[in-house]
Amino acid sequence: MSAKRRIAQALGRFNALHPADIDLGLDRIRALLKRLDDPHLRLPPIVHVAGTNGKGSSLAMLGAMAEAANLRAHIHTSPHLITINERYVIAGKPISDTALADLLEEVEAVNDGAAITQFELLTAATFLAFARTPADVALIEVGLGGEFDASNVLENPALCLITPIAHDHADYLGDAMDGIARAKAGIIKPGAPVYSAHQNDIARDVIEGTAGRARAPLRIVGEDIQVRCEDGRLIYEDDHQLLDLPLPRLVGEHQVENAGLAIAAALHLGWDHDAIARGLEAVHWPGRMQTLSRGPLAAMAHAKGAQIIVDGAHNPHAARALADTLIDLQRRDPRPLVLIIGLQNTKDALRFFEAFAALAPKAVTCVPVPDAPHPMNVDDMQNVAKAAGLRASTAPDFGSALQSTLRIEKEPRIIMSGSLYLVGAILAQNGV
C-alpha cells in the first residue's frame, strides 16, 4: 500500500474516534502525550502563535528568517491547503509521505482506540516528530482559539505571539469579543514574553490583563513597537533599534504588521538583522494574495490577458484587509475586477461581502466550496451579496465561474477567495 493511501486511511480512522460530546479541555491530549513519553516537554525553544488572522503569514516569515540564519526550524501550521503534509516541517524540511504515515500509525497505536479528536492526534504526532529530530526553534500555530487548543499543553514557550483578533469560528468561540480574546490570550504562560499585534480595545484589554496576571512581559505593535512602510521599505522601531528593511514578499499592508511581529520575535531570539532582511525577501506563503503565474488555470487566464489572484480570506476582518490591498492594486494597475467567492455557512457572510462594496467590482460569482464541512448554499450566498450592494450571480463550481468570466470580461483581474478549502481546491487543480 502506498504511503499516501496509508495516510488517508489513518485520517479516516482518526475521524471515527471523535468523541460523541466534545468537552473543552486538554485531558485527552495530555493523556496521549503521557503514553508517548511527553514529547512536548522535549522541544527546542518554542514560539507559540495565536490570533484570528495572520498566524500563518507571521510564522512563514519567521521560518524564512530562520532558514536565512542557517537555523533548523520545526514548523507546525494548520489547516493545510492541499495535503496534510503541509502542516509538518521537520528541521526545515517537509515531511515525507512515508515518515508521516509511520508517525500517524504510531500515534494511533499508542492511543489504542480511545475517544479523541483528529486534531489532538495530529498535534500529538507533531510533538513526537519534533522531539525526535534536533532543531534550533519550534514555530507552532494554534489550531482554534488558544486556551483549550491541543497545542496549549506547551508549558514553557520562549515567547508567545498574538496576531490580530477578530470575529470568527463563532460556533466554537462565540460572538463576544472579550470571550474570543480570552481564548486567544489563553496561550500566555507565566513569565513568557508576549508580542501582540495592534488589537481592538476589548482584545487589547484582555491581553494586557492576562499578561499582567501571568507576569508575562507584553509588547504591542503600534505602541511599544512601530512598523511602517516608507519609500518602498519597511521601517521597524523599538526602544533598542531602528531598522531599515525590505518589504515582505507577501503582498498587502496587513503583511507589514505581520512582519512587525515576526521581526520582534526574531530579534528576541537573537537572530541577526541580515537574516531577518533576507527572510522577508524570500518568504512564500501559498494562498495569500497569490497570483497564479503557472499551471493550466494561469495559462487559461493569460490567453485572455487576465490575472488570477487567490486569497484565503474567510472572515470580515480578513476580507477588509484583502479589499484594502485590492484598492491599492486597482489604483496602481486598473483592471475590470471580478470576485469569485465561496463561503462556509459558519461565517458572517454579510459583513464579508460588505468589505468589498467600496471596490465596486464588476461582478461577484458565488460558488460552492469543495469538500468543506459546512458549505454555504450558493443561492443564499448570492442573496447576501446582493444585500451588501453587490451584483451577484451563481455558478456550479469555480471552474465554470472562471470560464464564464474569461468569456465575458476583457482582461479582468479575477479574485478567488472566501475559504481556504476553496483556495486549496483551486491550487490543486492548477497543479503548481
ROBADO-833576 format. One line per 4 residues: number of its first residue (from 1); their letters; for each residue x negated, y, z of C-alpha. Coordinates in nm, 3 decimals, always signed. Example, Ala and Ser with C-alpha at 12.3 -4.5 7.8 and 13.67 -1.06 7.14 Angstrom:
BEGIN
1) as) -1.230/-0.450/+0.780  -1.367/-0.106/+0.714
This chain:
BEGIN
1) msak) +0.000/+0.000/+0.000  -0.132/+0.345/-0.088  -0.224/+0.588/+0.188  +0.039/+0.835/+0.062
5) rria) +0.305/+0.567/+0.095  +0.185/+0.480/+0.445  +0.215/+0.848/+0.543  +0.568/+0.872/+0.402
9) qalg) +0.678/+0.557/+0.581  +0.526/+0.670/+0.911  +0.711/+1.002/+0.888  +1.034/+0.816/+0.823
13) rfna) +0.981/+0.603/+1.131  +0.896/+0.916/+1.332  +1.234/+1.066/+1.243  +1.408/+0.755/+1.374
17) lhpa) +1.254/+0.817/+1.719  +1.411/+1.161/+1.754  +1.587/+1.191/+2.093  +1.966/+1.197/+2.083
21) didl) +1.962/+1.503/+2.308  +1.675/+1.750/+2.300  +1.573/+1.887/+2.636  +1.334/+2.178/+2.609
25) gldr) +1.015/+2.079/+2.783  +0.671/+1.928/+2.744  +0.719/+1.600/+2.931  +0.734/+1.380/+2.618
29) iral) +0.421/+1.520/+2.456  +0.230/+1.516/+2.786  +0.320/+1.152/+2.845  +0.200/+1.054/+2.497
33) lkrl) -0.120/+1.257/+2.528  -0.195/+1.089/+2.861  -0.175/+0.748/+2.690  -0.414/+0.886/+2.425
37) ddph) -0.661/+0.989/+2.700  -0.567/+1.358/+2.690  -0.743/+1.465/+2.368  -0.606/+1.820/+2.407
41) lrlp) -0.841/+1.865/+2.703  -1.146/+1.784/+2.489  -1.126/+2.052/+2.221  -1.370/+2.328/+2.124
45) pivh) -1.276/+2.690/+2.214  -0.910/+2.738/+2.122  -0.733/+3.030/+1.956  -0.359/+2.975/+2.014
49) vagt) -0.126/+3.177/+1.790  +0.246/+3.252/+1.837  +0.483/+3.504/+1.681  +0.758/+3.519/+1.420
53) ngkg) +0.575/+3.634/+1.107  +0.208/+3.645/+1.012  +0.082/+3.348/+1.216  -0.040/+3.152/+0.917
57) ssla) -0.191/+3.456/+0.745  -0.382/+3.559/+1.059  -0.511/+3.204/+1.104  -0.606/+3.181/+0.737
61) mlga) -0.817/+3.495/+0.775  -0.979/+3.362/+1.092  -1.050/+3.033/+0.919  -1.212/+3.213/+0.625
65) maea) -1.423/+3.419/+0.866  -1.535/+3.103/+1.046  -1.637/+2.947/+0.715  -1.828/+3.263/+0.619
69) anlr) -2.009/+3.242/+0.954  -2.103/+2.877/+0.883  -1.888/+2.763/+1.174  -1.685/+2.443/+1.174
73) ahih) -1.319/+2.522/+1.238  -1.035/+2.286/+1.320  -0.713/+2.444/+1.188  -0.356/+2.335/+1.260
77) tsph) -0.070/+2.516/+1.084  +0.295/+2.441/+1.019  +0.509/+2.396/+0.826  +0.340/+2.271/+0.511
81) liti) +0.438/+2.373/+0.159  +0.379/+2.059/-0.049  +0.208/+1.783/+0.151  +0.181/+1.730/+0.523
85) nery) -0.198/+1.705/+0.489  -0.200/+2.086/+0.465  -0.138/+2.103/+0.841  -0.472/+1.942/+0.926
89) viag) -0.813/+2.094/+0.859  -1.084/+1.900/+1.042  -1.412/+2.087/+1.097  -1.343/+2.296/+0.787
93) kpis) -1.241/+2.006/+0.561  -0.888/+1.898/+0.456  -0.787/+1.564/+0.599  -0.779/+1.273/+0.352
97) dtal) -0.469/+1.063/+0.290  -0.636/+0.756/+0.441  -0.752/+0.937/+0.753  -0.408/+1.089/+0.806
101) adll) -0.228/+0.758/+0.753  -0.459/+0.588/+1.005  -0.407/+0.871/+1.253  -0.027/+0.869/+1.231
105) eeve) -0.010/+0.492/+1.267  -0.240/+0.503/+1.570  -0.029/+0.766/+1.746  +0.288/+0.573/+1.658
109) avnd) +0.147/+0.252/+1.807  +0.049/+0.424/+2.132  +0.391/+0.591/+2.156  +0.540/+0.238/+2.141
113) gaai) +0.891/+0.334/+2.034  +0.957/+0.599/+2.300  +1.205/+0.872/+2.208  +1.010/+1.171/+2.081
117) tqfe) +1.030/+1.434/+1.807  +0.836/+1.417/+1.483  +0.663/+1.746/+1.563  +0.548/+1.615/+1.900
121) llta) +0.396/+1.310/+1.732  +0.228/+1.525/+1.468  +0.092/+1.757/+1.736  -0.050/+1.464/+1.931
125) atfl) -0.214/+1.344/+1.610  -0.364/+1.691/+1.564  -0.525/+1.692/+1.907  -0.652/+1.337/+1.864
129) afar) -0.819/+1.421/+1.532  -0.965/+1.744/+1.667  -1.106/+1.579/+1.979  -1.288/+1.313/+1.776
133) tpad) -1.476/+1.548/+1.543  -1.719/+1.813/+1.670  -1.632/+2.172/+1.577  -1.706/+2.525/+1.689
137) vali) -1.348/+2.651/+1.724  -0.990/+2.522/+1.708  -0.729/+2.750/+1.550  -0.383/+2.629/+1.649
141) evgl) -0.048/+2.770/+1.535  +0.269/+2.731/+1.739  +0.541/+2.542/+1.556  +0.850/+2.708/+1.705
145) ggef) +0.881/+2.956/+1.989  +0.588/+2.906/+2.222  +0.677/+2.825/+2.581  +0.824/+2.484/+2.501
149) dasn) +0.638/+2.420/+2.176  +0.443/+2.094/+2.179  +0.119/+2.285/+2.127  +0.168/+2.465/+2.459
153) vlen) +0.016/+2.177/+2.654  -0.312/+2.357/+2.583  -0.433/+2.478/+2.921  -0.740/+2.698/+2.875
157) palc) -0.740/+2.878/+2.539  -1.031/+3.108/+2.464  -0.770/+3.362/+2.361  -0.408/+3.393/+2.254
161) litp) -0.278/+3.589/+1.956  +0.082/+3.709/+1.923  +0.186/+3.823/+1.577  +0.495/+4.042/+1.515
165) iahd) +0.805/+3.913/+1.692  +1.143/+3.936/+1.519  +1.474/+3.751/+1.497  +1.450/+3.401/+1.351
169) hady) +1.546/+3.045/+1.446  +1.847/+3.173/+1.640  +1.976/+2.815/+1.667  +1.679/+2.738/+1.894
173) lgda) +1.567/+3.074/+2.034  +1.895/+3.267/+2.048  +1.967/+3.619/+1.926  +1.846/+3.819/+2.227
177) mdgi) +1.509/+3.982/+2.161  +1.396/+3.951/+2.522  +1.459/+3.576/+2.513  +1.276/+3.537/+2.181
181) arak) +0.982/+3.737/+2.317  +0.972/+3.533/+2.639  +0.947/+3.215/+2.433  +0.660/+3.355/+2.224
185) agii) +0.480/+3.502/+2.526  +0.504/+3.162/+2.691  +0.167/+3.070/+2.539  -0.009/+3.324/+2.763
189) kpga) -0.227/+3.146/+3.020  -0.385/+3.275/+3.342  -0.693/+3.481/+3.265  -0.695/+3.407/+2.891
193) pvys) -0.731/+3.727/+2.683  -0.429/+3.819/+2.471  -0.429/+4.018/+2.148  -0.088/+4.129/+2.022
197) ahqn) +0.031/+4.289/+1.702  +0.237/+4.607/+1.727  +0.577/+4.500/+1.864  +0.925/+4.639/+1.908
201) diar) +0.974/+4.793/+2.253  +1.155/+4.494/+2.404  +0.898/+4.240/+2.287  +0.613/+4.465/+2.396
205) dvie) +0.754/+4.496/+2.749  +0.797/+4.119/+2.777  +0.443/+4.050/+2.655  +0.298/+4.315/+2.887
209) gtag) +0.488/+4.175/+3.186  +0.392/+3.815/+3.111  +0.026/+3.905/+3.063  +0.028/+4.109/+3.383
213) rara) +0.169/+3.825/+3.591  -0.089/+3.588/+3.441  -0.369/+3.841/+3.496  -0.447/+3.797/+3.128
217) plri) -0.624/+4.095/+2.966  -0.396/+4.238/+2.695  -0.491/+4.449/+2.394  -0.236/+4.568/+2.140
221) vged) -0.285/+4.667/+1.776  -0.168/+5.026/+1.737  -0.259/+5.112/+2.096  -0.591/+4.964/+2.207
225) iqvr) -0.691/+4.867/+1.853  -0.642/+5.081/+1.544  -0.641/+4.934/+1.196  -0.556/+5.116/+0.875
229) cedg) -0.612/+5.126/+0.501  -0.826/+5.419/+0.388  -0.964/+5.477/+0.037  -0.922/+5.112/-0.055
233) rliy) -1.099/+4.991/+0.260  -0.984/+4.850/+0.593  -1.086/+5.062/+0.892  -1.090/+4.880/+1.228
237) eddh) -1.149/+5.070/+1.551  -1.151/+4.973/+1.918  -1.326/+5.101/+2.231  -1.657/+4.949/+2.124
241) qlld) -1.686/+4.982/+1.747  -1.570/+5.140/+1.424  -1.586/+4.901/+1.128  -1.552/+4.978/+0.757
245) lplp) -1.442/+4.651/+0.595  -1.294/+4.528/+0.267  -0.919/+4.492/+0.248  -0.799/+4.134/+0.290
249) rlvg) -0.748/+3.939/-0.029  -0.389/+3.877/+0.087  -0.156/+4.138/-0.062  +0.062/+4.378/+0.137
253) ehqv) +0.035/+4.647/+0.402  +0.155/+4.398/+0.664  -0.155/+4.191/+0.592  -0.369/+4.482/+0.714
257) enag) -0.213/+4.441/+1.060  -0.253/+4.064/+1.041  -0.617/+4.128/+0.955  -0.648/+4.351/+1.261
261) laia) -0.552/+4.060/+1.486  -0.791/+3.825/+1.308  -1.077/+4.077/+1.331  -1.012/+4.132/+1.702
265) aalh) -1.022/+3.757/+1.761  -1.340/+3.712/+1.558  -1.514/+3.994/+1.746  -1.403/+3.847/+2.079
269) lgwd) -1.555/+3.515/+1.974  -1.883/+3.688/+1.886  -1.873/+3.643/+1.509  -2.087/+3.885/+1.308
273) hdai) -1.950/+4.171/+1.102  -2.078/+4.035/+0.772  -1.891/+3.706/+0.820  -1.574/+3.899/+0.906
277) argl) -1.607/+4.105/+0.586  -1.675/+3.802/+0.367  -1.384/+3.615/+0.525  -1.143/+3.896/+0.444
281) eavh) -1.257/+3.892/+0.081  -1.235/+3.513/+0.050  -0.913/+3.430/+0.236  -0.650/+3.231/+0.049
285) wpgr) -0.306/+3.150/+0.186  -0.062/+2.997/-0.066  +0.295/+3.115/-0.092  +0.239/+3.466/+0.042
289) mqtl) +0.271/+3.728/-0.235  +0.110/+3.467/-0.459  +0.105/+3.548/-0.828  +0.123/+3.233/-1.040
293) srgp) -0.167/+3.261/-1.282  -0.199/+2.899/-1.398  +0.028/+2.599/-1.443  +0.339/+2.529/-1.653
297) laam) +0.566/+2.785/-1.483  +0.298/+3.053/-1.515  +0.248/+2.962/-1.882  +0.623/+2.987/-1.945
301) ahak) +0.626/+3.333/-1.789  +0.310/+3.454/-1.963  +0.455/+3.358/-2.302  +0.728/+3.615/-2.236
305) gaqi) +0.497/+3.875/-2.084  +0.649/+3.808/-1.742  +0.494/+3.782/-1.397  +0.600/+3.534/-1.126
309) ivdg) +0.531/+3.605/-0.759  +0.626/+3.357/-0.487  +0.656/+3.458/-0.124  +0.770/+3.262/+0.181
313) ahnp) +0.966/+3.547/+0.344  +1.268/+3.385/+0.511  +1.393/+3.630/+0.773  +1.484/+4.002/+0.768
317) haar) +1.154/+4.120/+0.916  +0.953/+3.932/+0.653  +1.194/+4.047/+0.381  +1.129/+4.411/+0.475
321) alad) +0.753/+4.352/+0.457  +0.797/+4.192/+0.115  +1.020/+4.477/-0.003  +0.769/+4.739/+0.112
325) tlid) +0.494/+4.558/-0.076  +0.709/+4.542/-0.389  +0.799/+4.911/-0.367  +0.429/+4.993/-0.374
329) lqrr) +0.365/+4.746/-0.657  +0.656/+4.880/-0.864  +0.528/+5.234/-0.817  +0.184/+5.139/-0.947
333) dprp) +0.298/+4.899/-1.219  +0.669/+4.938/-1.306  +0.850/+4.637/-1.449  +1.209/+4.512/-1.454
337) lvli) +1.244/+4.344/-1.114  +1.438/+4.021/-1.069  +1.479/+3.826/-0.745  +1.538/+3.451/-0.735
341) iglq) +1.639/+3.374/-0.377  +1.717/+3.056/-0.184  +1.803/+3.067/+0.186  +1.894/+2.829/+0.463
345) ntkd) +2.227/+2.881/+0.639  +2.049/+2.933/+0.971  +1.914/+3.270/+0.851  +2.060/+3.622/+0.873
349) alrf) +2.137/+3.640/+0.503  +2.299/+3.985/+0.505  +2.004/+4.159/+0.670  +1.767/+3.961/+0.446
353) feaf) +1.934/+4.089/+0.129  +1.977/+4.443/+0.268  +1.599/+4.468/+0.288  +1.586/+4.474/-0.093
357) aala) +1.861/+4.732/-0.155  +1.616/+5.023/-0.192  +1.431/+4.832/-0.464  +1.741/+4.832/-0.685
361) pkav) +1.644/+4.504/-0.858  +1.799/+4.447/-1.198  +1.937/+4.115/-1.080  +1.941/+3.867/-0.794
365) tcvp) +1.993/+3.500/-0.869  +2.089/+3.276/-0.577  +1.965/+2.917/-0.597  +1.981/+2.611/-0.371
369) vpda) +1.675/+2.528/-0.161  +1.541/+2.180/-0.246  +1.504/+1.936/+0.045  +1.590/+2.197/+0.308
373) phpm) +1.762/+2.068/+0.624  +2.023/+2.350/+0.621  +2.057/+2.488/+0.267  +2.296/+2.777/+0.221
377) nvdd) +2.572/+2.735/-0.034  +2.484/+2.942/-0.341  +2.834/+3.091/-0.371  +2.819/+3.206/-0.009
381) mqnv) +2.472/+3.345/-0.075  +2.599/+3.535/-0.378  +2.883/+3.689/-0.177  +2.643/+3.804/+0.094
385) akaa) +2.405/+3.952/-0.163  +2.694/+4.144/-0.319  +2.797/+4.267/+0.027  +2.442/+4.404/+0.060
389) glra) +2.498/+4.605/-0.259  +2.303/+4.383/-0.497  +2.401/+4.250/-0.841  +2.404/+3.877/-0.778
393) stap) +2.468/+3.558/-0.970  +2.401/+3.189/-0.910  +2.205/+2.914/-1.083  +2.200/+2.538/-1.021
397) dfgs) +1.825/+2.538/-0.948  +1.523/+2.767/-0.955  +1.408/+2.632/-1.293  +1.736/+2.729/-1.458
401) alqs) +1.723/+3.069/-1.291  +1.372/+3.124/-1.423  +1.460/+3.022/-1.778  +1.767/+3.244/-1.780
405) tlri) +1.568/+3.543/-1.653  +1.298/+3.496/-1.917  +1.564/+3.476/-2.186  +1.748/+3.793/-2.078
409) ekep) +1.489/+4.032/-1.935  +1.191/+4.184/-2.116  +0.855/+4.131/-1.942  +1.006/+4.113/-1.594
413) riim) +0.845/+4.081/-1.253  +1.014/+3.775/-1.100  +1.007/+3.734/-0.722  +1.094/+3.386/-0.593
417) sgsl) +1.149/+3.389/-0.219  +1.376/+3.314/+0.078  +1.238/+2.985/+0.209  +0.908/+2.804/+0.247
421) ylvg) +1.091/+2.494/+0.123  +1.174/+2.679/-0.199  +0.819/+2.809/-0.235  +0.680/+2.460/-0.178
425) aila) +0.907/+2.315/-0.447  +0.804/+2.588/-0.693  +0.433/+2.536/-0.628  +0.475/+2.158/-0.655
429) qngv) +0.646/+2.191/-0.993  +0.383/+2.438/-1.112  +0.117/+2.182/-1.022  -0.175/+2.412/-0.926
